[in-house]
Amino acid sequence: MLSAFRSALATPDLRRKILFTLGIVVVYRLGSTMPAPGVSFKNVRECAAQVESSGIYSLINLFSGGALLQLSVFALTVMPYITASIIVQLLTVVIPRFEQLKKEGQAGQGKLTQYTRYLTIALAVLQSTGVVALAVRGQLFQNCSVPVIPDQSVFSLVVIVITMTAGTALIMWLGELITERGVGNGMSLLIFSGIAARLVPEGGNILRGQGGVVFAVVCVFGLAIIASVVFVEQGQRRIPVQYAKRMIGRRMYGGTSTYLPLKVNQAGVIPVIFASSLLYLPQLVSQLAASPTGEVSEWRRFIDTYLVNQSNWVHISMYFGLIVFFTYFYVAVTFNPDERADEMKKFGGFIPGIRPGRPTSEYLGFVLNRITLPGSIYLGTVAVLPNFFLDMTGGGGAQNFPFGGTAVLIMVGVGLDTVKQIESQLMQRNYEGFLR
């Protein structure tokens, strides 16, 4: 692996791409620590040291590497873009115009990308407004007496919202630069850098608060989770596909054998994000409907006990069930067996022993349902495991656990994808890759 790394840096073109990617990541991390204009950096640091965000915006804080709790220029990180991408992807199934654009190739994909950008800006305005409103009302930093935004005039608040929205647009541009001129997927690498930036501080908090024994147990537990995630993420069901021979003019085409790879975790980390966001909605409603006198009603006490408390069995069971449901839902939306069967039939491909057309579609649907079940159980297990260790690590949100399910899934997935891309470029230059 060290020789492969040396070969990657010794190749001028690949070295430029790696250094360019690292430079963009450094710019992103600098923007994540730069507070927005009108925000008191001293008060924000004081409030962030007293409390930890554990509500509707804790997932954003995880992806931003703590930038949300600093109310920085990049406080919203890539969450608006992720949400917009998911919405546009789901709309391709509902809106015929979007489905037609998806089938038009590169030109149609460019149109969908443009729609995603517009929707990202709109969502960034909404989310930045929500963050500023929570900060002004004292609900982003609960039990913190000092104001994080001293000047709460309309002009000052509008400037903060515009700055955070512009920061989201800049992040979107930086991610596209990495994808075009760097190595790996730009947005994924920015998320990776944000999560990785929190590992050392969170690990240090556990070491100082719980001692070396608990810290060692957490590290061993984290390594076991990472090894398991790598093993399952690499797992796939390969369906053999045979292409018939065809004569076009005087040349013969086809006659080759290949396979259709179906990953065990076909949905990725999207079901975990969906389930986390849905479970945060009750707490958001509870915060917005809070009594000015501070009186806690019965229904709010019920929400705080069973839905907000992440170590409660009701919360864990609902979280696991929602992940399983959204896994099946997202796989059904993104993978259409009928389209795959039609494409194979169009190009003369068939599965040995299965007739082309509808039988092939039914077979693909059957196999997909069979492998989605263990994939959904795997996702749910990885996501809820940190909830059982909250008391041992000093409490807090499960998303703040150093090896939380969402963090590990994203980091392992992005890491494997980036290494594979570097390896493929090394193989083109007759070098051995990282994984050989």
C-alpha positions in Angstrom: 0.0 0.0 0.0 2.9 2.4 0.8 4.4 1.7 -2.7 1.0 2.4 -4.3 0.8 5.7 -2.3 4.3 6.6 -3.5 3.4 5.7 -7.1 0.3 8.0 -6.8 2.4 10.9 -5.7 5.1 10.2 -8.2 2.6 10.5 -11.1 2.4 14.3 -12.0 -1.2 14.3 -13.2 -2.5 12.2 -10.2 -0.4 14.2 -7.8 -1.9 17.5 -9.0 -5.4 16.1 -8.5 -4.6 14.8 -5.0 -3.0 18.2 -3.9 -5.9 20.1 -5.5 -8.4 18.0 -3.6 -6.5 18.6 -0.3 -6.4 22.3 -1.0 -10.1 22.5 -1.5 -10.7 20.6 1.7 -8.4 23.0 3.6 -10.4 25.9 2.3 -13.7 24.2 3.3 -12.4 23.6 6.9 -11.2 27.3 7.1 -14.7 28.4 6.1 -16.2 26.1 8.7 -14.4 27.9 11.5 -15.0 31.5 10.3 -18.1 33.0 12.1 -20.7 34.8 10.1 -20.9 38.6 10.3 -22.9 39.8 13.3 -22.2 36.6 15.4 -20.3 37.0 18.6 -17.5 34.5 18.3 -16.6 34.6 22.0 -20.2 34.0 23.1 -20.7 31.2 20.6 -17.6 29.5 21.9 -18.8 29.8 25.5 -22.3 28.5 24.6 -20.9 25.6 22.5 -18.7 24.6 25.4 -21.7 24.4 27.8 -24.2 22.6 25.6 -24.2 20.2 22.6 -26.8 20.4 19.9 -29.0 17.3 20.0 -32.1 18.3 18.1 -33.3 18.7 14.6 -29.9 20.2 13.5 -27.6 17.7 15.2 -27.2 15.8 11.9 -26.2 19.1 10.1 -23.7 19.7 13.0 -22.3 16.2 12.4 -21.8 16.7 8.7 -20.3 20.2 9.2 -17.7 19.1 11.7 -19.1 21.3 14.4 -19.5 24.4 12.1 -23.2 24.7 13.0 -22.5 25.3 16.7 -20.1 28.0 15.6 -22.6 29.7 13.4 -19.9 29.9 10.7 -20.1 30.9 7.1 -20.4 27.2 6.2 -22.7 26.3 9.0 -25.3 24.6 6.8 -22.5 22.5 5.1 -23.8 20.3 2.2 -27.1 19.3 3.8 -29.2 21.6 1.6 -27.6 20.0 -1.5 -28.1 16.5 -0.2 -31.8 17.2 0.5 -32.3 18.8 -2.9 -30.6 15.9 -4.7 -32.8 13.4 -2.9 -35.9 15.4 -3.7 -35.0 15.7 -7.4 -34.2 12.0 -7.6 -37.5 11.0 -6.0 -39.4 13.5 -8.4 -38.0 11.6 -11.4 -40.4 8.8 -10.5 -43.4 11.1 -10.0 -43.0 13.8 -12.7 -42.9 12.6 -16.3 -40.8 15.6 -17.4 -38.0 14.7 -14.9 -38.2 11.0 -16.0 -37.8 12.1 -19.6 -34.8 14.3 -18.7 -33.2 11.4 -16.9 -33.4 9.3 -20.1 -31.9 12.0 -22.3 -28.4 11.3 -21.2 -25.8 14.0 -20.4 -28.0 16.9 -21.6 -31.0 15.8 -19.5 -28.7 15.2 -16.5 -27.4 18.7 -16.9 -30.9 20.1 -16.6 -31.6 18.0 -13.5 -28.4 19.3 -12.0 -29.5 22.9 -12.6 -32.8 22.2 -10.9 -30.9 20.7 -8.0 -28.8 23.9 -7.7 -31.9 26.1 -7.6 -33.6 23.9 -5.0 -30.4 23.9 -2.9 -30.4 27.7 -2.7 -34.1 27.7 -1.7 -33.5 25.1 1.0 -30.4 27.0 2.2 -32.5 30.1 2.7 -35.1 28.2 4.7 -32.6 26.3 6.8 -30.4 29.3 7.5 -33.5 31.2 8.6 -34.5 28.4 10.9 -31.0 28.3 12.4 -30.9 32.0 13.0 -34.4 32.0 14.5 -33.4 29.2 16.9 -30.3 31.1 17.9 -32.2 34.3 18.5 -34.8 32.5 20.6 -32.1 30.7 22.6 -33.1 27.2 21.5 -30.0 26.4 19.5 -27.9 26.8 22.6 -30.3 25.8 25.4 -29.5 27.0 28.9 -27.0 29.5 27.6 -27.6 33.1 29.0 -25.3 35.1 26.8 -26.6 36.2 23.4 -24.8 34.7 20.4 -26.2 37.4 18.1 -25.8 40.7 20.0 -27.4 42.9 17.3 -30.8 41.3 16.6 -32.0 43.9 14.2 -33.7 42.8 10.9 -30.8 44.0 8.8 -28.2 42.0 10.9 -30.3 38.8 10.8 -30.8 39.2 7.0 -27.1 39.6 6.5 -26.4 36.4 8.5 -29.0 34.5 6.5 -27.6 35.7 3.2 -24.0 34.9 4.3 -25.0 31.3 5.2 -26.9 30.9 1.9 -23.8 32.2 0.0 -21.6 29.8 2.0 -23.8 26.9 0.9 -23.5 28.0 -2.8 -19.7 28.2 -2.4 -19.6 24.7 -0.9 -21.6 23.4 -3.8 -19.1 25.0 -6.2 -16.1 23.6 -4.3 -17.6 20.1 -4.4 -18.1 20.3 -8.1 -14.5 21.5 -8.6 -13.3 18.4 -6.7 -15.4 16.2 -8.8 -14.2 17.7 -12.1 -10.5 18.4 -11.4 -9.7 16.4 -8.2 -10.1 12.8 -7.0 -13.4 11.3 -5.8 -16.9 12.7 -5.4 -16.6 16.3 -4.2 -19.6 16.5 -1.9 -18.9 13.2 -0.3 -15.3 14.2 0.4 -16.5 17.4 2.1 -18.8 15.5 4.3 -16.0 13.0 5.0 -13.7 15.9 6.1 -16.4 17.3 8.4 -17.0 14.0 10.1 -13.3 13.2 10.4 -12.7 16.6 12.0 -14.9 15.6 15.0 -13.3 12.2 15.7 -10.3 13.6 17.6 -12.3 16.1 19.8 -15.0 13.6 20.6 -12.4 10.9 21.4 -10.6 13.4 23.7 -13.8 14.2 25.5 -14.4 10.5 26.2 -10.8 10.0 27.3 -11.0 13.0 29.8 -14.4 12.2 31.0 -14.6 8.4 31.2 -11.0 7.3 31.5 -8.6 5.2 29.5 -10.5 1.9 29.9 -13.7 3.2 28.4 -11.7 5.0 25.6 -10.0 1.7 24.7 -13.3 -0.2 24.7 -14.8 2.5 22.4 -11.8 2.3 20.0 -12.0 -1.5 19.8 -15.8 -1.3 19.3 -15.3 1.3 16.6 -12.7 -0.8 14.7 -15.1 -3.8 14.8 -17.9 -1.6 13.4 -15.6 -0.3 10.6 -14.4 -3.8 9.7 -18.0 -5.0 9.6 -19.1 -2.1 7.5 -16.3 -2.6 5.0 -17.2 -6.3 4.7 -20.8 -5.6 4.0 -20.3 -2.6 1.8 -18.1 -4.7 -0.5 -20.7 -7.5 -0.6 -22.8 -7.9 -3.8 -24.9 -10.4 -5.6 -23.6 -10.9 -9.2 -26.2 -12.0 -11.6 -24.7 -13.5 -14.8 -25.7 -11.9 -18.0 -25.0 -13.4 -21.5 -25.2 -11.3 -24.7 -26.1 -13.1 -27.9 -23.9 -12.7 -31.0 -25.1 -10.3 -33.7 -23.9 -9.7 -37.2 -23.7 -6.0 -38.2 -22.4 -5.7 -41.7 -19.4 -8.0 -41.9 -18.5 -7.7 -38.2 -19.8 -9.8 -35.3 -20.7 -8.2 -32.0 -21.8 -9.6 -28.7 -21.3 -13.1 -27.5 -19.7 -11.9 -24.2 -20.5 -12.8 -20.6 -20.8 -10.3 -17.9 -22.7 -9.8 -14.7 -25.2 -7.4 -13.1 -23.9 -6.4 -9.6 -26.6 -5.9 -6.9 -25.1 -4.5 -3.7 -26.3 -5.8 -0.4 -26.5 -2.2 0.8 -28.2 -0.9 -2.4 -29.6 2.2 -0.6 -26.4 3.5 1.0 -26.8 5.9 3.9 -30.0 7.6 2.6 -32.4 5.5 4.8 -30.5 6.5 7.9 -30.7 10.2 7.0 -34.5 9.8 6.3 -35.2 8.1 9.5 -33.1 10.5 11.6 -34.8 13.5 10.1 -38.3 12.0 10.6 -37.6 11.3 14.3 -36.3 14.8 14.8 -39.7 16.3 13.7 -41.5 15.7 17.0 -38.7 17.4 18.9 -38.9 20.4 16.5 -42.6 20.7 17.0 -42.1 20.4 20.8 -39.6 23.2 20.7 -41.7 25.5 18.5 -44.8 24.9 20.7 -43.0 25.5 24.0 -44.9 27.5 26.6 -43.5 31.0 27.3 -43.8 30.3 31.0 -41.7 27.2 30.8 -44.5 24.8 31.8 -44.1 21.3 30.3 -47.3 19.7 29.1 -48.0 15.9 29.2 -47.6 15.4 25.5 -44.3 17.2 25.4 -43.1 15.1 28.4 -44.1 12.0 26.4 -42.2 13.2 23.4 -39.1 14.0 25.4 -39.2 10.6 27.2 -39.9 8.2 24.4 -39.0 10.0 21.1 -36.2 12.4 22.0 -34.3 10.3 24.5 -32.1 8.3 22.1 -31.3 5.6 24.7 -35.1 4.7 25.2 -36.3 1.4 23.7 -39.2 3.1 22.0 -36.9 5.5 20.2 -34.5 2.7 19.2 -37.3 0.4 17.9 -38.9 3.2 15.9 -35.5 4.2 14.5 -34.7 0.7 13.4 -38.2 0.2 11.9 -38.0 3.4 9.9 -34.6 2.5 8.6 -35.9 -0.9 7.3 -38.9 0.8 5.7 -37.0 3.6 4.0 -34.4 1.0 2.7 -37.1 -0.8 0.9 -38.7 2.4 -0.2 -35.5 4.0 -1.6 -34.4 0.8 -3.4 -37.8 0.5 -5.0 -37.6 4.1 -6.2 -34.0 4.0 -7.5 -33.8 0.5 -9.0 -36.5 -0.4 -11.5 -36.4 -4.1 -12.5 -38.6 -3.5 -15.6 -36.2 -0.9 -17.0 -33.2 -3.2 -16.4 -35.0 -6.1 -18.1 -35.9 -3.9 -21.1 -32.4 -2.6 -21.5 -31.0 -6.1 -21.4 -33.5 -7.3 -24.0 -32.8 -4.3 -26.2 -29.1 -5.1 -26.4 -29.6 -8.8 -26.7 -28.7 -9.7 -23.2 -30.4 -12.4 -21.1 -29.9 -14.2 -17.8 -29.1 -17.9 -18.3 -32.1 -20.0 -17.5 -34.5 -16.9 -17.4 -36.5 -15.8 -20.4 -36.1 -12.1 -21.5 -38.8 -9.6 -20.7 -41.2 -10.0 -17.9 -39.7 -13.2 -16.4 -36.3 -11.4 -16.2 -38.0 -8.4 -14.4 -39.7 -10.7 -11.9 -36.4 -12.5 -11.2 -34.5 -9.3 -10.7 -37.3 -8.1 -8.3 -37.2 -11.4 -6.4 -33.4 -11.2 -6.0 -33.5 -7.6 -5.0 -36.1 -8.2 -2.3 -34.1 -11.0 -0.9 -30.8 -9.1 -0.6 -32.5 -5.9 0.6 -33.7 -7.6 3.8 -30.2 -8.3 5.2 -29.1 -4.9 3.9 -31.8 -3.1 5.8 -31.1 -5.1 9.0 -27.4 -4.3 8.6 -28.2 -0.6 8.2 -30.5 -0.5 11.2 -28.1 -2.4 13.4 -25.1 -0.2 12.6 -27.3 2.9 13.1 -28.8 1.9 16.5 -25.7 0.3 18.1 -24.2 3.6 19.3 -27.5 4.3 21.2 -26.7 1.5 23.6 -23.3 3.1 24.5 -24.6 6.7 25.3 -24.4 6.3 29.1 -20.9 4.7 28.8 -19.5 7.6 26.8 -21.0 10.3 28.9 -24.4 10.7 27.2 -25.1 13.2 24.4 -26.6 12.5 21.0 -25.9 9.3 19.2 -24.7 11.4 16.3 -21.9 12.8 18.5 -20.6 9.3 19.3 -17.2 9.1 17.6 -18.1 5.9 15.7 -21.8 6.5 15.3 -23.7 4.6 12.6 -24.2 7.5 10.2 -20.6 8.7 10.6 -19.1 5.2 10.0 -21.3 4.5 7.0 -20.4 7.7 5.3 -16.7 7.6 6.1 -16.2 4.0 5.0 -18.3 4.5 1.8 -16.5 7.6 0.8 -13.1 6.2 1.7 -13.6 3.0 -0.4 -14.9 5.0 -3.4 -12.0 7.4 -3.3 -9.4 4.6 -3.0 -11.0 2.8 -5.9 -10.8 5.9 -8.1 -7.2 6.4 -7.3 -6.5 2.7 -7.9 -8.2 2.8 -11.3 -6.1 5.7 -12.3 -2.9 3.8 -11.1 -4.0 0.7 -13.1 -4.3 2.8 -16.2 -0.6 3.7 -15.8 0.4 0.1 -15.1 0.9 0.6 -11.3 -0.4 -1.7 -8.7 -3.3 -0.3 -6.7 -3.9 0.2 -3.0 -6.1 -2.9 -2.7 -3.8 -5.4 -4.4 
